[in-house]
C-alpha cells in the first residue's frame, strides 16, 4: 500500500520546491495495520494537508477565488447511505442522522448508544443502525428525538429517529464513516 504525499514527511514544505515552484511528489511505503490504521498520525492530518496543498495550488495557478466542492452532507443537502436506510447532513459543529422506521414507534422501544467513534440504534431489541464515524463525537453533546412527518392521522406518515451528534473537532468531514 502506498500513499502519495504532497511532500516528504519531516521535511518542511518550503524545502521541497523545484525551481518552477511546484511541489515534489514522492511515494512512501506504509506498513499494513500500523500506518493504515484509522488512528495513524499521518491520516489524522491528511485532510488539512490536502486542503493546504489545494489552496497553494489555487494560488500558484491564479484560481484564488475557486471554492472546493462541498463535502458530503454539507450545505443542507442530505446524503443518503446504505440504500436509503438513513440520511445525514453536517455542519462544522455537528452531524445529524435521520433514520426512518416503518412501524409505529414509541420512545421506550428505541435505544440509542453514543460512543466517541460509534453510534448504535436498536429498535425493539434489534440493532437497526451501527455507524463507525469518520472522526470523534462528544457523546455528552448528542441527542435523539422521534419525529412523525406526513399525515396527521394515526396511520399516516413516517416515523423517524433524528439523531444529532456534536463533533469533537469543529471541521467538515469528507464522509460520515471511516
C-alpha positions, 0 to 999 in steps of 0.5 A: 500500500502506498500513499502519495504525499504532497511532500516528504514527511519531516521535511518542511514544505518550503524545502521541497520546491523545484525551481518552477515552484511546484511541489515534489511528489514522492511515494512512501511505503506504509506498513499494513495495520500500523500506518493504515490504521484509522488512528495513524498520525499521518491520516489524522492530518491528511485532510488539512494537508490536502486542503493546504496543498489545494489552496497553494495550488489555487494560488500558484495557478491564479484560481484564488477565488475557486471554492472546493466542492462541498463535502458530503452532507454539507450545505443542507443537502442530505446524503443518503447511505446504505440504500436509503436506510438513513440520511445525514447532513453536517455542519462544522459543529455537528452531524445529524442522522435521520433514520426512518422506521416503518412501524409505529414507534414509541420512545421506550422501544428505541435505544440509542448508544453514543460512543466517541467513534460509534453510534448504535440504534436498536429498535425493539431489541434489534440493532437497526443502525451501527455507524463507525464515524469518520472522526470523534463525537462528544457523546455528552453533546448528542441527542435523539428525538422521534419525529412523525412527518406526513399525515396527521392521522394515526396511520399516516406518515413516517416515523423517524429517529433524528439523531444529532451528534456534536463533533469533537473537532469543529471541521467538515468531514469528507464522509460520515464513516471511516 
